[in-house]
Amino acid sequence: MSEKSRIRWLCRRGMKELDVLLERFVGAEYDDLDERERGELLTLVGMEDPDLYYLIMERSEPDNAVQAELLGRIRQFKRPAGAG
């Protein structure tokens, strides 16, 4: 199983909102991530749903600058395609 396939599998969440958001992000952005970002993505998808949800909704603080930047990129996928 490739690393991307593994990440996609880990994006399957109990919270449908996270599932859709993460799947869209990985499909569109994973190949452009550097190794540090891929590592942080793996950390994020390893979190419990409520903890990850709070990070994405900016209700809790990321652990580091790479994680903060990655979360910002993920948040862009909250809006439907074509929305401003």
Contacts in CASP RR format, 6 or more apart in sequence:
PFRMAT RR
TARGET T0000
AUTHOR 0000-0000-0000
METHOD contacts of the structure
MODEL  1
MSEKSRIRWLCRRGMKELDVLLERFVGAEYDDLDERERGELLTLVGMEDP
DLYYLIMERSEPDNAVQAELLGRIRQFKRPAGAG
1 9 0 8 1.000
3 38 0 8 1.000
4 26 0 8 1.000
4 30 0 8 1.000
4 31 0 8 1.000
7 26 0 8 1.000
7 30 0 8 1.000
7 38 0 8 1.000
7 41 0 8 1.000
7 42 0 8 1.000
7 45 0 8 1.000
8 23 0 8 1.000
8 26 0 8 1.000
8 27 0 8 1.000
10 42 0 8 1.000
10 45 0 8 1.000
10 46 0 8 1.000
11 18 0 8 1.000
11 19 0 8 1.000
11 22 0 8 1.000
11 23 0 8 1.000
11 26 0 8 1.000
11 45 0 8 1.000
12 19 0 8 1.000
12 23 0 8 1.000
13 19 0 8 1.000
13 22 0 8 1.000
13 49 0 8 1.000
13 52 0 8 1.000
14 49 0 8 1.000
15 49 0 8 1.000
15 53 0 8 1.000
17 53 0 8 1.000
18 49 0 8 1.000
18 52 0 8 1.000
18 53 0 8 1.000
18 56 0 8 1.000
21 56 0 8 1.000
21 74 0 8 1.000
21 77 0 8 1.000
21 78 0 8 1.000
22 45 0 8 1.000
22 74 0 8 1.000
24 77 0 8 1.000
25 73 0 8 1.000
25 74 0 8 1.000
25 77 0 8 1.000
26 41 0 8 1.000
28 77 0 8 1.000
29 73 0 8 1.000
30 38 0 8 1.000
30 41 0 8 1.000
33 41 0 8 1.000
33 70 0 8 1.000
36 66 0 8 1.000
37 66 0 8 1.000
37 69 0 8 1.000
37 70 0 8 1.000
40 64 0 8 1.000
40 66 0 8 1.000
40 67 0 8 1.000
40 70 0 8 1.000
41 70 0 8 1.000
43 63 0 8 1.000
43 67 0 8 1.000
44 52 0 8 1.000
44 55 0 8 1.000
44 67 0 8 1.000
44 70 0 8 1.000
44 71 0 8 1.000
44 74 0 8 1.000
45 52 0 8 1.000
46 52 0 8 1.000
47 55 0 8 1.000
51 60 0 8 1.000
53 59 0 8 1.000
54 60 0 8 1.000
55 62 0 8 1.000
55 67 0 8 1.000
55 71 0 8 1.000
56 71 0 8 1.000
56 74 0 8 1.000
56 75 0 8 1.000
56 78 0 8 1.000
58 75 0 8 1.000
62 68 0 8 1.000
62 71 0 8 1.000
END
